[in-house]
């Protein structure tokens, strides 16, 4: 589409690009040579000239500006992704929370971007009885082999199990069984699994490379910098040492946080307004798409 447009074969087409996290620093750090070659070549031929951008967060807006500047301010619209999760969710069926134990989950694609190896390394330093269940498709088998090797070096108080993939309509139900979602991702444009975890009443421990950094202010979890692993370890240990009442309080905060987000319809209204504006623009003005 972009090549046809650059060749003036789609003269009046308006194009909108939604990067969906692919130009985050974390994403660009994986297979960087191939990605840098593409971005350099595409900029050289003007492939992204005069188009519109849909950024899902202010952070993604900064990513777009970093990689494709200069861009007119009006050509980038920041609109949160739409949540496709109903407000009514199954109640929590978590294991009983005893002081000194923790039932944690990792649920995502098994790939370097999701940073499972970082999570496993964190668990080497915690004290208490920890069950860590891993769910998700094995996207990168070489990386999975590295993670399996790491599990062999974990202390006896940490038990790791791979549970396979989860059908989409069962994700929230599965998450509701756990005390914590541990997902130190290198970056998320949105992070649907994080919202699903909050809906399930499962507090989250995530990196600060997602749009969900306010979970900490709401008591629904933590969003921490990856260059401070000691902060992650401290948060995990805090949950291990927590009692039933503490986990119940956090679970309620997580559900309240997600409910407030889902009830907010501004993203739907902003998306409709954005595309309405594009279709109503004069056919004689420049057409970013």
C-alpha positions as CSV (number, residue, x, y, z in Angstrom):
1,X,0.0,0.0,0.0
2,X,2.7,2.5,0.9
3,X,4.7,1.7,-2.2
4,X,1.6,2.2,-4.4
5,X,0.9,5.4,-2.7
6,X,4.5,6.6,-3.1
7,X,4.2,5.9,-6.8
8,X,1.0,8.0,-7.0
9,X,-1.1,5.0,-7.9
10,X,-3.2,5.7,-4.8
11,X,-3.2,9.4,-5.2
12,X,-6.1,10.3,-2.9
13,X,-5.8,7.5,-0.4
14,X,-5.4,8.5,3.3
15,X,-3.3,6.1,5.2
16,X,-3.2,5.6,9.0
17,X,-0.4,3.6,10.5
18,X,-0.8,2.1,14.0
19,X,2.7,0.8,15.1
20,X,1.3,-1.4,17.8
21,X,4.5,-1.4,19.7
22,X,6.9,-2.4,16.9
23,X,9.0,0.8,17.1
24,X,9.4,0.7,20.9
25,X,13.1,0.7,21.9
26,X,12.6,-2.8,23.4
27,X,11.2,-4.1,20.1
28,X,13.9,-2.5,18.0
29,X,16.6,-4.0,20.2
30,X,15.6,-7.5,18.9
31,X,17.1,-8.3,15.5
32,X,18.2,-4.6,15.3
33,X,20.2,-4.7,12.1
34,X,17.3,-5.9,9.9
35,X,14.9,-3.4,11.4
36,X,17.4,-0.5,11.2
37,X,18.1,-1.3,7.5
38,X,14.3,-1.3,6.8
39,X,13.7,2.0,8.6
40,X,16.6,3.7,7.0
41,X,15.7,2.6,3.5
42,X,12.0,3.4,3.9
43,X,12.8,6.9,5.1
44,X,15.2,7.4,2.2
45,X,12.5,6.7,-0.4
46,X,9.8,8.7,1.6
47,X,7.7,5.6,2.3
48,X,6.2,7.2,5.4
49,X,5.9,10.7,4.0
50,X,2.7,12.6,4.7
51,X,0.8,9.9,6.5
52,X,-1.3,9.8,9.7
53,X,-0.3,7.9,12.8
54,X,-2.4,6.3,15.5
55,X,-0.4,6.1,18.7
56,X,-1.9,4.1,21.6
57,X,-0.1,6.2,24.3
58,X,2.1,9.2,24.7
59,X,5.1,6.9,24.9
60,X,4.3,5.5,21.5
61,X,3.8,9.1,20.2
62,X,7.4,9.8,21.3
63,X,8.5,6.6,19.5
64,X,7.0,7.8,16.3
65,X,8.6,11.2,16.6
66,X,12.0,9.6,17.4
67,X,11.9,7.4,14.3
68,X,10.1,9.5,11.7
69,X,10.5,13.1,12.7
70,X,9.6,15.7,11.4
71,X,5.9,15.0,11.5
72,X,3.2,17.7,11.8
73,X,1.6,17.5,15.3
74,X,-1.8,17.1,13.8
75,X,-0.7,13.9,11.9
76,X,-0.3,11.9,15.2
77,X,-3.4,11.1,17.2
78,X,-3.0,9.5,20.6
79,X,-6.0,7.2,21.4
80,X,-5.9,4.3,23.8
81,X,-6.6,0.9,22.4
82,X,-10.1,-0.4,22.7
83,X,-10.8,-3.0,25.4
84,X,-12.9,-6.0,24.3
85,X,-13.5,-7.4,27.7
86,X,-17.0,-7.5,29.3
87,X,-17.4,-5.8,32.7
88,X,-18.8,-9.0,34.3
89,X,-16.1,-11.5,35.0
90,X,-15.9,-14.7,36.9
91,X,-15.2,-14.4,40.6
92,X,-11.9,-15.2,42.0
93,X,-11.1,-18.9,42.7
94,X,-7.6,-18.4,43.9
95,X,-5.8,-20.9,46.0
96,X,-6.0,-19.9,49.7
97,X,-3.2,-17.4,50.4
98,X,-1.0,-18.4,53.3
99,X,1.8,-16.2,54.6
100,X,5.0,-17.5,53.1
101,X,3.6,-18.8,49.8
102,X,2.7,-17.4,46.4
103,X,1.0,-18.8,43.3
104,X,2.2,-16.7,40.3
105,X,1.6,-16.9,36.6
106,X,3.3,-15.8,33.4
107,X,0.8,-15.8,30.5
108,X,2.1,-14.5,27.1
109,X,4.0,-15.6,24.0
110,X,7.3,-17.3,24.9
111,X,9.6,-14.8,23.1
112,X,12.4,-12.5,24.1
113,X,10.1,-9.5,24.0
114,X,8.1,-10.9,26.9
115,X,11.2,-11.3,29.0
116,X,10.4,-14.6,30.7
117,X,14.1,-15.3,31.5
118,X,14.2,-12.1,33.5
119,X,11.3,-13.3,35.6
120,X,13.0,-16.6,36.2
121,X,16.2,-14.9,37.4
122,X,14.2,-12.9,39.8
123,X,12.8,-16.0,41.5
124,X,16.3,-17.1,42.4
125,X,16.4,-14.5,45.2
126,X,13.1,-14.8,46.9
127,X,12.3,-16.7,50.1
128,X,9.2,-18.7,50.6
129,X,7.2,-21.3,48.8
130,X,6.6,-20.2,45.2
131,X,4.6,-21.9,42.4
132,X,5.3,-20.3,39.0
133,X,3.1,-21.5,36.1
134,X,4.0,-20.5,32.6
135,X,1.3,-20.3,29.9
136,X,1.7,-19.3,26.2
137,X,2.6,-20.5,22.7
138,X,6.3,-21.5,22.2
139,X,7.1,-18.9,19.6
140,X,10.9,-19.0,20.0
141,X,12.2,-22.5,20.7
142,X,15.8,-21.4,21.2
143,X,14.7,-18.9,23.7
144,X,12.5,-21.4,25.4
145,X,15.5,-23.7,25.8
146,X,17.4,-20.9,27.6
147,X,14.4,-20.5,29.9
148,X,14.3,-24.2,30.6
149,X,18.0,-24.1,31.5
150,X,17.3,-21.3,33.9
151,X,14.6,-23.3,35.7
152,X,17.1,-26.0,36.5
153,X,19.2,-23.5,38.6
154,X,16.2,-22.3,40.7
155,X,16.2,-23.2,44.4
156,X,13.9,-25.9,45.7
157,X,11.4,-23.5,47.1
158,X,10.5,-22.4,43.6
159,X,8.5,-24.8,41.4
160,X,8.1,-23.9,37.8
161,X,5.5,-25.6,35.4
162,X,4.8,-25.1,31.8
163,X,1.0,-25.4,31.2
164,X,0.7,-24.8,27.4
165,X,-1.6,-22.3,25.7
166,X,-4.9,-21.0,26.9
167,X,-8.0,-20.5,24.6
168,X,-8.8,-16.8,24.5
169,X,-12.2,-17.2,26.1
170,X,-10.6,-18.9,29.1
171,X,-7.8,-16.4,29.8
172,X,-9.6,-14.4,32.5
173,X,-10.8,-17.5,34.2
174,X,-7.3,-19.0,34.3
175,X,-5.8,-15.7,35.6
176,X,-8.4,-15.6,38.4
177,X,-6.8,-18.6,40.0
178,X,-3.5,-16.8,40.7
179,X,-2.1,-14.3,43.3
180,X,0.1,-12.5,40.8
181,X,0.8,-12.0,37.0
182,X,4.5,-11.6,36.6
183,X,5.2,-10.1,33.2
184,X,8.5,-8.0,33.0
185,X,8.0,-7.3,29.3
186,X,10.5,-5.3,27.3
187,X,7.5,-3.2,26.1
188,X,3.8,-3.3,25.3
189,X,1.8,-1.0,23.0
190,X,-1.2,-1.9,25.1
191,X,-0.9,-5.2,26.9
192,X,-4.3,-6.8,26.7
193,X,-3.2,-9.6,29.0
194,X,-2.5,-7.0,31.7
195,X,-6.0,-5.7,31.5
196,X,-7.4,-9.2,31.5
197,X,-5.4,-10.0,34.6
198,X,-6.8,-6.9,36.4
199,X,-10.3,-7.9,35.3
200,X,-9.7,-11.3,36.9
201,X,-8.7,-9.7,40.2
202,X,-5.1,-10.9,39.7
203,X,-2.6,-8.1,40.7
204,X,0.2,-7.5,38.2
205,X,4.0,-7.0,38.5
206,X,5.1,-5.6,35.2
207,X,7.8,-3.4,33.7
208,X,7.3,0.4,33.3
209,X,7.4,-0.1,29.5
210,X,3.6,-0.4,29.1
211,X,0.6,2.0,29.4
212,X,-0.4,0.6,32.8
213,X,2.1,2.4,35.0
214,X,-0.7,3.8,37.2
215,X,-1.6,0.3,38.6
216,X,0.8,1.1,41.5
217,X,-1.1,4.2,42.5
218,X,-4.3,2.2,42.5
219,X,-2.9,-0.6,44.7
220,X,-3.5,-3.1,41.9
221,X,0.2,-4.0,41.4
222,X,3.5,-2.6,40.4
223,X,5.1,-1.2,37.2
224,X,8.9,-1.1,37.8
225,X,12.0,-0.2,35.7
226,X,13.8,-3.3,34.4
227,X,17.2,-1.9,35.4
228,X,16.2,-2.2,39.0
229,X,15.7,-6.0,39.5
230,X,15.9,-5.5,43.2
231,X,12.6,-3.6,43.2
232,X,10.9,-6.6,41.4
233,X,12.4,-9.0,44.0
234,X,11.1,-6.7,46.8
235,X,7.6,-6.7,45.3
236,X,7.5,-10.5,44.9
237,X,8.8,-11.0,48.5
238,X,6.1,-8.6,49.8
239,X,3.4,-10.7,48.2
240,X,5.0,-14.0,49.4
241,X,4.9,-12.5,53.0
242,X,1.3,-11.2,52.5
243,X,-1.7,-12.8,54.2
244,X,-5.1,-13.6,52.7
245,X,-6.6,-10.2,53.6
246,X,-3.8,-8.3,51.8
247,X,-4.3,-10.3,48.6
248,X,-8.0,-9.9,48.8
249,X,-7.6,-6.1,49.1
250,X,-5.2,-6.0,46.1
251,X,-7.6,-8.2,44.0
252,X,-10.5,-5.8,44.7
253,X,-8.3,-2.9,43.7
254,X,-7.3,-4.7,40.4
255,X,-11.0,-5.3,39.5
256,X,-12.0,-1.8,40.4
257,X,-9.1,-0.4,38.3
258,X,-10.1,-2.5,35.3
259,X,-13.8,-1.7,35.6
260,X,-13.1,2.0,35.6
261,X,-11.0,1.6,32.5
262,X,-13.6,-0.4,30.6
263,X,-16.4,1.9,31.5
264,X,-14.5,4.9,30.0
265,X,-15.9,5.1,26.4
266,X,-13.7,8.1,25.4
267,X,-11.4,5.8,23.3
268,X,-14.4,4.7,21.2
269,X,-15.5,8.2,20.7
270,X,-12.0,9.5,19.9
271,X,-11.5,6.7,17.4
272,X,-14.8,7.4,15.6
273,X,-13.9,11.1,15.6
274,X,-10.5,10.5,14.1
275,X,-11.7,8.5,11.2
276,X,-14.6,10.8,10.6
277,X,-12.2,13.8,10.3
278,X,-10.0,11.8,7.8
279,X,-13.0,11.0,5.6
280,X,-14.2,14.6,5.7
281,X,-10.9,16.2,4.7
282,X,-10.8,18.1,1.4
283,X,-9.6,15.9,-1.5
284,X,-7.3,18.7,-2.6
285,X,-5.2,18.8,0.6
286,X,-2.2,16.7,1.2
287,X,-3.2,13.2,2.2
288,X,-1.3,11.5,4.9
289,X,-2.7,8.1,5.6
